[in-house]
Amino acid sequence: MINQDDIDAIKHGVELVPFMTAYGIELHQVGENYRASAPSMKIPSHRLP
C-alpha cells in the first residue's frame, strides 16, 4: 500500500489540469473546480478540486 506521505507529495508536485489536458482529457471549469466526462458518458463524471 502507498503511504500517505507519498500520496501528498504527488498531489502537491503535479498540476493535474495541464497533466490531464496533455493526455487529451477535456476539462471544464465550474467555479473553482474542474469537471470531465468519461468517454462513453455525456454528463460530467469526474471532478477535480
N, C-alpha and C positions, 0 to 999 in steps of 0.2 A: 504494500500500500504506500502511496506517496504521502510524505509528511506535510503538515500544514505550512511549515516554513518554505518549502519548495513551491507549493501552490501559490503562496503570497508573493514570492519572488517573481514567478511567471506573470501573475496578474499585474504587478507593478512595472514589469520590464517590457511588456508588449502592448503596443497601441492596437486594440482589436479592430477598430473601424478601418484603418488603412490595410491591416493584415487581411481582413476578410474581403475587402473590395479588390485587393490584388488577386484573390482567387476567384473573382467573378461573382461574388455574392452581393446582390443589390440590397443596400440598406436604406431605410427611410427614417429621417429624424422625426421623432414625435416628442415634443418638449425637450427634456434633457436626455432622453433615451433614444435608442435606435431599434428599429424592427426589421425583420427579414422574414420572407416566406420560404418554406421548403419548396423545392422544385415542383412537386406534384400538387401543391395547395395554392389556392387563390387568396387566402386570408393570411395575415402575419402569424407565424407560429413560433418565432424566436425573438427574444428581447435582450438587448444589451444595455446594461445600466451605464 
